[in-house]
Structure formats: C-alpha cells, structure tokens
Amino acid sequence: MSSPDPAENHRPKTLLGPAVRVVLAVVLVLAGPVMIGVGSRVADAHEDLARTGVHTTGTVLDFNDARRASQRDIRVRYTTADGTDRVISATVGHGQQPTDGAEVTVVYREEEPGQAIVLGYESYGITVRGVGTILTMIFIPIVLLLVFSRRGRGPGNKVG
C-alpha cells in the first residue's frame, strides 16, 4: 500500500476562507442600496428644509476650490432671528464659482437654527446616493456573475 501523494491532496491556501468571502460579498452587495436609502433620506430632508425653513441672507466666508470634487466647499456666515451668527459649509458643484463676500440664501430650521442649508448648493445626500448607485452597479453584477459561474461545478460535476 502506498501513501497518498501529498502534491495531489495539497490545496493552495486562500487568503480568505469561504465564510469570510460570503460575508464580504453580502456587505459589498448591501452597501450600495443602504447608501442609496440614506442619501435619499438626507436629500429629502434637505428639500423639506428648503420648503419649510426660515430664509435669510448669508455671506460666503471662503471657497475651497480643491482639485478633488469631494473637497470643493464654501463656508457661509448667517444670522438667525435671535441675532446669533452661525457658520455652515456647503458642497460646491463643478459649474459654480462663488466668490468670497458674495451673498447667498441660507435656510435654517426655526426650532434648531444650527441645522441649515445653502440654497443652490448640493446636499450631501446627493453625493451619498450617487456613490451608493455606483457601488450597486459594480458589485451586484460581479456577485451574480460569480454565483452563476460556480453553478454546475459541484463535487460530481467536474469540468474538463
């Protein structure tokens, strides 16, 4: 009787075990839809505040024109009805070029004046929703491809 050839039974070690790969795939597939949901809620709250909040004039303090789109923002000072000066940041779109000292419209929640938006500038929810959409478009097809490419490769169905 001969001993089994260790080269035949030796399987290459994988970086991730099967359970970890499944968990990672589930997280990647769910991340996109969760981000879409969260981004939509934030964008809806932004629109609701724009309709129902107190409008006031704000002044652009500075404009950060970074090369990366996620870092383009302005800081705006506004005064609430009780005379308190506050500062808020807003994301600046590519076509926008605000200047320091320019006047903009700020809308704040009357019962919580620190919660405010700058009209005409992007909501952070739009960005989160966009990233979630991209993740969904990338990872769901990849996972589906992997799942369906493994079908029919059970222990009794060897290819080749």
MIROVEX-636112 format. One record per residue: x, y, z of N, C-alpha, C in turn; residue number from 1; residue in one letter. Coordinates in nm, 4 decimals. Layout:
BEGIN
ATOM|X|Y|Z|X|Y|Z|X|Y|Z|NUM|a .
...
//
This chain:
BEGIN
ATOM|0.0846|-0.1168|0.0000|0.0000|0.0000|0.0000|0.0892|0.1231|0.0000|1|m .
ATOM|0.0603|0.2139|-0.0880|0.1427|0.3341|-0.0960|0.0732|0.4495|-0.0253|2|s .
ATOM|0.1531|0.5391|0.0264|0.0951|0.6550|0.0940|0.0474|0.7547|-0.0109|3|s .
ATOM|-0.0549|0.8333|0.0221|-0.1071|0.9292|-0.0752|-0.0012|1.0332|-0.1100|4|p .
ATOM|-0.0030|1.0716|-0.2325|0.0917|1.1741|-0.2804|0.0504|1.3088|-0.2216|5|d .
ATOM|0.1374|1.3725|-0.1410|0.0990|1.4995|-0.0785|0.0730|1.6091|-0.1806|6|p .
ATOM|0.1311|1.5996|-0.2989|0.1093|1.7028|-0.4012|-0.0332|1.6976|-0.4547|7|a .
ATOM|-0.0923|1.5770|-0.4573|-0.2293|1.5641|-0.5085|-0.3318|1.6212|-0.4109|8|e .
ATOM|-0.3094|1.6040|-0.2823|-0.4069|1.6470|-0.1823|-0.3832|1.7880|-0.1312|9|n .
ATOM|-0.2754|1.8455|-0.1683|-0.2431|1.9789|-0.1177|-0.3207|2.0839|-0.1979|10|h .
ATOM|-0.4045|2.1557|-0.1288|-0.4796|2.2644|-0.1924|-0.4092|2.3942|-0.1586|11|r .
ATOM|-0.4001|2.4845|-0.2530|-0.3363|2.6121|-0.2206|-0.4183|2.6869|-0.1159|12|p .
ATOM|-0.3482|2.7494|-0.0253|-0.4161|2.8256|0.0789|-0.4739|2.9522|0.0167|13|k .
ATOM|-0.5970|2.9787|0.0513|-0.6592|3.1012|0.0026|-0.6456|3.2087|0.1085|14|t .
ATOM|-0.6470|3.3299|0.0629|-0.6336|3.4427|0.1548|-0.7537|3.4516|0.2476|15|l .
ATOM|-0.8705|3.4281|0.1926|-0.9934|3.4361|0.2715|-1.0656|3.3021|0.2666|16|l .
ATOM|-1.1169|3.2629|0.3814|-1.1952|3.1405|0.3848|-1.3306|3.1633|0.3189|17|g .
ATOM|-1.4003|3.0554|0.2852|-1.5305|3.0675|0.2172|-1.6329|3.1511|0.2948|18|p .
ATOM|-1.6374|3.1349|0.4259|-1.7354|3.2101|0.5053|-1.7044|3.3594|0.5011|19|a .
ATOM|-1.5763|3.3941|0.5095|-1.5371|3.5349|0.5046|-1.5705|3.5941|0.3674|20|v .
ATOM|-1.5486|3.5166|0.2614|-1.5817|3.5654|0.1264|-1.7316|3.5904|0.1118|21|r .
ATOM|-1.8132|3.5024|0.1682|-1.9586|3.5201|0.1605|-2.0007|3.6457|0.2367|22|v .
ATOM|-1.9468|3.6637|0.3561|-1.9802|3.7826|0.4358|-1.9363|3.9089|0.3622|23|v .
ATOM|-1.8163|3.9086|0.3069|-1.7662|4.0235|0.2321|-1.8549|4.0537|0.1109|24|l .
ATOM|-1.8960|3.9502|0.0399|-1.9839|3.9696|-0.0765|-2.1178|4.0291|-0.0339|25|a .
ATOM|-2.1741|3.9801|0.0758|-2.3023|4.0323|0.1239|-2.2883|4.1787|0.1639|26|v .
ATOM|-2.1805|4.2117|0.2330|-2.1577|4.3508|0.2744|-2.1451|4.4409|0.1511|27|v .
ATOM|-2.0679|4.3984|0.0526|-2.0497|4.4800|-0.0677|-2.1796|4.4970|-0.1456|28|l .
ATOM|-2.2598|4.3908|-0.1513|-2.3871|4.3997|-0.2236|-2.4859|4.4898|-0.1499|29|v .
ATOM|-2.4860|4.4850|-0.0177|-2.5821|4.5652|0.0599|-2.5370|4.7095|0.0797|30|l .
ATOM|-2.4077|4.7382|0.0710|-2.3581|4.8730|0.0950|-2.4203|4.9739|-0.0005|31|a .
ATOM|-2.4282|4.9398|-0.1282|-2.4839|5.0314|-0.2277|-2.6290|5.0685|-0.1983|32|g .
ATOM|-2.7183|4.9694|-0.1856|-2.8583|5.0027|-0.1556|-2.8769|5.0782|-0.0240|33|p .
ATOM|-2.7966|5.0460|0.0781|-2.8070|5.1187|0.2053|-2.7682|5.2648|0.1838|34|v .
ATOM|-2.6601|5.2874|0.1095|-2.6169|5.4248|0.0819|-2.7218|5.4992|-0.0015|35|m .
ATOM|-2.7852|5.4302|-0.0939|-2.8913|5.4931|-0.1730|-3.0044|5.5371|-0.0807|36|i .
ATOM|-3.0425|5.4495|0.0120|-3.1502|5.4828|0.1054|-3.1144|5.5990|0.1968|37|g .
ATOM|-2.9957|5.5946|0.2541|-2.9520|5.7018|0.3447|-2.9401|5.8333|0.2677|38|v .
ATOM|-2.8775|5.8294|0.1507|-2.8615|5.9500|0.0692|-2.9946|6.0103|0.0293|39|g .
ATOM|-3.0908|5.9244|-0.0038|-3.2239|5.9735|-0.0415|-3.2930|6.0412|0.0768|40|s .
ATOM|-3.2786|5.9829|0.1956|-3.3403|6.0445|0.3144|-3.2791|6.1810|0.3439|41|r .
ATOM|-3.1463|6.1918|0.3321|-3.0784|6.3191|0.3575|-3.1204|6.4220|0.2525|42|v .
ATOM|-3.1257|6.3806|0.1254|-3.1657|6.4724|0.0186|-3.3113|6.5167|0.0368|43|a .
ATOM|-3.3981|6.4259|0.0783|-3.5384|6.4622|0.1037|-3.5495|6.5605|0.2203|44|d .
ATOM|-3.4707|6.5381|0.3254|-3.4712|6.6306|0.4398|-3.4215|6.7679|0.3961|45|a .
ATOM|-3.3228|6.7710|0.3077|-3.2696|6.8961|0.2533|-3.3807|6.9709|0.1781|46|h .
ATOM|-3.4535|6.8994|0.0932|-3.5628|6.9612|0.0174|-3.6752|7.0078|0.1089|47|e .
ATOM|-3.7050|6.9285|0.2120|-3.8097|6.9664|0.3073|-3.7704|7.0936|0.3820|48|d .
ATOM|-3.6447|7.1018|0.4248|-3.5967|7.2211|0.4936|-3.6023|7.3419|0.4005|49|l .
ATOM|-3.5682|7.3236|0.2741|-3.5720|7.4344|0.1773|-3.7142|7.4896|0.1633|50|a .
ATOM|-3.8153|7.4028|0.1749|-3.9553|7.4460|0.1619|-4.0100|7.5090|0.2887|51|r .
ATOM|-3.9701|7.4554|0.4054|-4.0376|7.4936|0.5294|-3.9543|7.5797|0.6236|52|t .
ATOM|-3.8247|7.5949|0.5964|-3.7359|7.6659|0.6891|-3.7427|7.8169|0.6763|53|g .
ATOM|-3.6695|7.8840|0.7638|-3.6598|8.0300|0.7659|-3.5482|8.0716|0.6693|54|v .
ATOM|-3.5824|8.1590|0.5748|-3.4844|8.2075|0.4770|-3.4150|8.3333|0.5296|55|h .
ATOM|-3.2836|8.3384|0.5091|-3.2057|8.4554|0.5470|-3.0898|8.4705|0.4486|56|t .
ATOM|-3.0243|8.5836|0.4548|-2.9092|8.6076|0.3673|-2.7818|8.5692|0.4413|57|t .
ATOM|-2.6949|8.4984|0.3714|-2.5659|8.4605|0.4267|-2.4546|8.5190|0.3413|58|g .
ATOM|-2.3340|8.5208|0.3964|-2.2173|8.5744|0.3262|-2.1125|8.4649|0.3135|59|t .
ATOM|-2.0592|8.4455|0.1924|-1.9549|8.3456|0.1698|-1.8272|8.3946|0.2381|60|v .
ATOM|-1.7778|8.3149|0.3330|-1.6538|8.3484|0.4029|-1.5320|8.3044|0.3227|61|l .
ATOM|-1.5382|8.1821|0.2726|-1.4292|8.1344|0.1878|-1.4766|8.0187|0.1005|62|d .
ATOM|-1.4064|8.0014|-0.0097|-1.4369|7.8979|-0.1073|-1.3136|7.8115|-0.1237|63|f .
ATOM|-1.3267|7.6837|-0.0905|-1.2171|7.5888|-0.1049|-1.2316|7.5227|-0.2412|64|n .
ATOM|-1.1492|7.5647|-0.3366|-1.1564|7.5137|-0.4735|-1.0519|7.4044|-0.4932|65|d .
ATOM|-1.0688|7.2940|-0.4202|-0.9739|7.1827|-0.4291|-0.9907|7.1097|-0.5614|66|a .
ATOM|-0.8871|7.0369|-0.5987|-0.8925|6.9609|-0.7241|-0.9919|6.8461|-0.7148|67|r .
ATOM|-1.0048|6.7853|-0.5984|-1.0971|6.6733|-0.5822|-1.2375|6.7269|-0.5574|68|r .
ATOM|-1.3341|6.6761|-0.6306|-1.4717|6.7256|-0.6219|-1.5292|6.7127|-0.4818|69|a .
ATOM|-1.4902|6.6103|-0.4082|-1.5450|6.5905|-0.2746|-1.4957|6.6948|-0.1756|70|s .
ATOM|-1.3966|6.7738|-0.2133|-1.3421|6.8732|-0.1225|-1.3751|7.0160|-0.1631|71|q .
ATOM|-1.4564|7.0348|-0.2648|-1.4953|7.1698|-0.3070|-1.6112|7.2154|-0.2189|72|r .
ATOM|-1.5858|7.3145|-0.1339|-1.6932|7.3612|-0.0475|-1.6763|7.5091|-0.0146|73|d .
ATOM|-1.7851|7.5642|0.0375|-1.7835|7.7028|0.0840|-1.8228|7.7040|0.2312|74|i .
ATOM|-1.7768|7.8073|0.2994|-1.8224|7.8347|0.4354|-1.9015|7.9636|0.4289|75|r .
ATOM|-2.0186|7.9610|0.4892|-2.1102|8.0747|0.4828|-2.1501|8.1152|0.6240|76|v .
ATOM|-2.1470|8.2478|0.6504|-2.1929|8.3018|0.7787|-2.3337|8.3555|0.7586|77|r .
ATOM|-2.4222|8.3237|0.8534|-2.5587|8.3764|0.8505|-2.6002|8.4124|0.9924|78|y .
ATOM|-2.7009|8.4963|1.0021|-2.7509|8.5404|1.1322|-2.8941|8.4921|1.1480|79|t .
ATOM|-2.9228|8.4291|1.2624|-3.0573|8.3786|1.2887|-3.1449|8.4908|1.3440|80|t .
ATOM|-3.2732|8.4626|1.3580|-3.3693|8.5636|1.4034|-3.3358|8.6185|1.5423|81|a .
ATOM|-3.2704|8.5382|1.6256|-3.2354|8.5858|1.7603|-3.1032|8.6641|1.7625|82|d .
ATOM|-3.0439|8.6875|1.6443|-2.9224|8.7678|1.6344|-2.7922|8.6904|1.6464|83|g .
ATOM|-2.7991|8.5580|1.6527|-2.6797|8.4745|1.6658|-2.6155|8.4526|1.5288|84|t .
ATOM|-2.4850|8.4790|1.5217|-2.4104|8.4493|1.3987|-2.3716|8.3024|1.3989|85|d .
ATOM|-2.3898|8.2376|1.2841|-2.3562|8.0957|1.2693|-2.2818|8.0768|1.1383|86|r .
ATOM|-2.2098|7.9641|1.1278|-2.1357|7.9315|1.0062|-2.1750|7.7912|0.9618|87|v .
ATOM|-2.1942|7.7751|0.8322|-2.2289|7.6459|0.7735|-2.1414|7.6217|0.6516|88|i .
ATOM|-2.1182|7.4953|0.6186|-2.0450|7.4580|0.4974|-2.1422|7.3972|0.3975|89|s .
ATOM|-2.1103|7.4116|0.2701|-2.1918|7.3521|0.1642|-2.1002|7.3043|0.0526|90|a .
ATOM|-2.1397|7.1958|-0.0128|-2.0635|7.1411|-0.1246|-2.0889|7.2240|-0.2491|91|t .
ATOM|-1.9814|7.2520|-0.3220|-1.9903|7.3356|-0.4424|-1.9806|7.2467|-0.5648|92|v .
ATOM|-2.0735|7.2637|-0.6580|-2.0720|7.1882|-0.7828|-1.9637|7.2394|-0.8760|93|g .
ATOM|-1.9333|7.1616|-0.9802|-1.8252|7.1974|-1.0727|-1.8508|7.3272|-1.1475|94|h .
ATOM|-1.9733|7.3565|-1.1812|-2.0030|7.4774|-1.2574|-2.0123|7.6029|-1.1725|95|g .
ATOM|-2.0053|7.5869|-1.0419|-2.0205|7.7009|-0.9518|-1.8853|7.7585|-0.9128|96|q .
ATOM|-1.8753|7.8898|-0.9124|-1.7525|7.9597|-0.8727|-1.7881|8.0762|-0.7797|97|q .
ATOM|-1.8311|8.0471|-0.6571|-1.8666|8.1553|-0.5649|-1.7435|8.2376|-0.5267|98|p .
ATOM|-1.7662|8.3615|-0.4960|-1.6564|8.4489|-0.4555|-1.6710|8.4849|-0.3082|99|t .
ATOM|-1.5581|8.5086|-0.2437|-1.5607|8.5491|-0.1032|-1.6386|8.6801|-0.0920|100|d .
ATOM|-1.7269|8.6875|0.0076|-1.8075|8.8066|0.0290|-1.9394|8.8070|-0.0463|101|g .
ATOM|-1.9612|8.7089|-0.1348|-2.0876|8.7022|-0.2101|-2.2029|8.6679|-0.1164|102|a .
ATOM|-2.3209|8.7189|-0.1495|-2.4392|8.6881|-0.0702|-2.5091|8.5658|-0.1279|103|e .
ATOM|-2.5539|8.4777|-0.0384|-2.6272|8.3572|-0.0761|-2.7473|8.3441|0.0166|104|v .
ATOM|-2.8417|8.2593|-0.0215|-2.9594|8.2362|0.0626|-2.9367|8.1135|0.1487|105|t .
ATOM|-2.9544|8.1320|0.2785|-2.9426|8.0237|0.3756|-3.0818|7.9970|0.4308|106|v .
ATOM|-3.1137|7.8707|0.4491|-3.2413|7.8320|0.5094|-3.2094|7.7486|0.6323|107|v .
ATOM|-3.2675|7.7868|0.7458|-3.2418|7.7121|0.8688|-3.3737|7.6724|0.9341|108|y .
ATOM|-3.3643|7.5702|1.0179|-3.4816|7.5208|1.0898|-3.5044|7.6125|1.2087|109|r .
ATOM|-3.6239|7.6691|1.2191|-3.6541|7.7683|1.3221|-3.6289|7.7157|1.4632|110|e .
ATOM|-3.6690|7.5916|1.4892|-3.6516|7.5359|1.6235|-3.5094|7.4852|1.6488|111|e .
ATOM|-3.4293|7.4759|1.5433|-3.2900|7.4321|1.5559|-3.2059|7.5101|1.4539|112|e .
ATOM|-3.1741|7.6364|1.4841|-3.1094|7.7253|1.3869|-2.9724|7.6799|1.3372|113|p .
ATOM|-2.9088|7.5888|1.4086|-2.7800|7.5372|1.3627|-2.7934|7.4397|1.2472|114|g .
ATOM|-2.9142|7.3892|1.2264|-2.9400|7.2982|1.1144|-2.9827|7.3833|0.9962|115|q .
ATOM|-2.8925|7.3971|0.8989|-2.9183|7.4887|0.7882|-2.8613|7.4346|0.6582|116|a .
ATOM|-2.9088|7.4920|0.5477|-2.8575|7.4600|0.4148|-2.8365|7.5902|0.3385|117|i .
ATOM|-2.7539|7.5833|0.2362|-2.7341|7.6971|0.1477|-2.8057|7.6628|0.0176|118|v .
ATOM|-2.9077|7.7410|-0.0160|-2.9839|7.7126|-0.1377|-2.8956|7.7235|-0.2608|119|l .
ATOM|-2.9174|7.6317|-0.3534|-2.8422|7.6335|-0.4778|-2.7139|7.5531|-0.4731|120|g .
ATOM|-2.6831|7.4962|-0.3573|-2.5640|7.4139|-0.3442|-2.6053|7.2725|-0.3085|121|y .
ATOM|-2.5199|7.1763|-0.3408|-2.5555|7.0353|-0.3284|-2.5783|6.9914|-0.1840|122|e .
ATOM|-2.6704|6.8963|-0.1727|-2.6918|6.8284|-0.0460|-2.5915|6.7138|-0.0381|123|s .
ATOM|-2.5415|6.6856|0.0812|-2.4514|6.5718|0.0978|-2.5230|6.4414|0.0626|124|y .
ATOM|-2.6546|6.4409|0.0739|-2.7317|6.3213|0.0403|-2.7202|6.2827|-0.1062|125|g .
ATOM|-2.7088|6.3818|-0.1935|-2.6942|6.3536|-0.3364|-2.5635|6.2770|-0.3601|126|i .
ATOM|-2.4568|6.3177|-0.2939|-2.3272|6.2518|-0.3095|-2.3331|6.1082|-0.2571|127|t .
ATOM|-2.3905|6.0898|-0.1393|-2.4002|5.9563|-0.0800|-2.4854|5.8659|-0.1686|128|v .
ATOM|-2.5967|5.9172|-0.2183|-2.6837|5.8389|-0.3066|-2.6104|5.8019|-0.4357|129|r .
ATOM|-2.5320|5.8940|-0.4896|-2.4565|5.8665|-0.6121|-2.3523|5.7582|-0.5921|130|g .
ATOM|-2.2791|5.7646|-0.4812|-2.1791|5.6620|-0.4515|-2.2477|5.5271|-0.4323|131|v .
ATOM|-2.3620|5.5258|-0.3646|-2.4372|5.4015|-0.3458|-2.4835|5.3427|-0.4778|132|g .
ATOM|-2.5251|5.4273|-0.5694|-2.5676|5.3795|-0.7008|-2.4504|5.3166|-0.7760|133|t .
ATOM|-2.3358|5.3813|-0.7697|-2.2169|5.3271|-0.8374|-2.1773|5.1932|-0.7759|134|i .
ATOM|-2.1745|5.1850|-0.6433|-2.1409|5.0580|-0.5783|-2.2383|4.9482|-0.6179|135|l .
ATOM|-2.3660|4.9809|-0.6226|-2.4669|4.8824|-0.6613|-2.4438|4.8349|-0.8038|136|t .
ATOM|-2.4159|4.9279|-0.8928|-2.3947|4.8925|-1.0332|-2.2678|4.8096|-1.0523|137|m .
ATOM|-2.1720|4.8225|-0.9634|-2.0473|4.7468|-0.9758|-2.0586|4.6099|-0.9092|138|i .
ATOM|-2.1001|4.6060|-0.7827|-2.0889|4.4830|-0.7062|-2.2002|4.3825|-0.7292|139|f .
ATOM|-2.3220|4.4236|-0.7518|-2.4284|4.3253|-0.7735|-2.4012|4.2427|-0.8992|140|i .
ATOM|-2.3663|4.3021|-1.0140|-2.3348|4.2175|-1.1304|-2.2141|4.1261|-1.1069|141|p .
ATOM|-2.1125|4.1735|-1.0342|-1.9956|4.0889|-1.0082|-2.0347|3.9683|-0.9240|142|i .
ATOM|-2.1117|3.9911|-0.8191|-2.1532|3.8808|-0.7328|-2.2429|3.7844|-0.8097|143|v .
ATOM|-2.3357|3.8368|-0.8888|-2.4217|3.7486|-0.9699|-2.3385|3.6658|-1.0670|144|l .
ATOM|-2.2410|3.7278|-1.1277|-2.1527|3.6565|-1.2208|-2.0783|3.5447|-1.1486|145|l .
ATOM|-2.0262|3.5755|-1.0302|-1.9546|3.4731|-0.9541|-2.0465|3.3600|-0.9106|146|l .
ATOM|-2.1664|3.3921|-0.8664|-2.2605|3.2894|-0.8219|-2.2983|3.1991|-0.9376|147|v .
ATOM|-2.3346|3.2572|-1.0511|-2.3797|3.1754|-1.1634|-2.2646|3.1051|-1.2342|148|f .
ATOM|-2.1426|3.1552|-1.2228|-2.0293|3.0861|-1.2848|-1.9898|2.9624|-1.2045|149|s .
ATOM|-2.0264|2.9573|-1.0783|-1.9952|2.8409|-0.9940|-2.1046|2.7352|-0.9993|150|r .
ATOM|-2.2202|2.7672|-1.0534|-2.3284|2.6701|-1.0640|-2.2846|2.5577|-1.1560|151|r .
ATOM|-2.3196|2.4373|-1.1209|-2.2850|2.3232|-1.2044|-2.1436|2.2730|-1.1782|152|g .
ATOM|-2.0718|2.3337|-1.0859|-1.9367|2.2879|-1.0524|-1.9358|2.2163|-0.9171|153|r .
ATOM|-2.0348|2.1384|-0.8935|-2.0395|2.0647|-0.7681|-1.9359|1.9545|-0.7685|154|g .
ATOM|-1.9276|1.8750|-0.6587|-1.8257|1.7696|-0.6479|-1.8357|1.6660|-0.7585|155|p .
ATOM|-1.9568|1.6374|-0.8046|-1.9732|1.5355|-0.9087|-1.9707|1.5927|-1.0499|156|g .
ATOM|-1.9613|1.7217|-1.0661|-1.9666|1.7833|-1.1994|-1.8340|1.8515|-1.2332|157|n .
ATOM|-1.7321|1.7729|-1.2487|-1.6020|1.8322|-1.2801|-1.5977|1.8712|-1.4261|158|k .
ATOM|-1.5382|1.9850|-1.4501|-1.5246|2.0344|-1.5860|-1.3900|1.9890|-1.6383|159|v .
ATOM|-1.3879|1.9344|-1.7587|-1.2594|1.9030|-1.8211|-1.2391|1.7629|-1.8344|160|g .
//
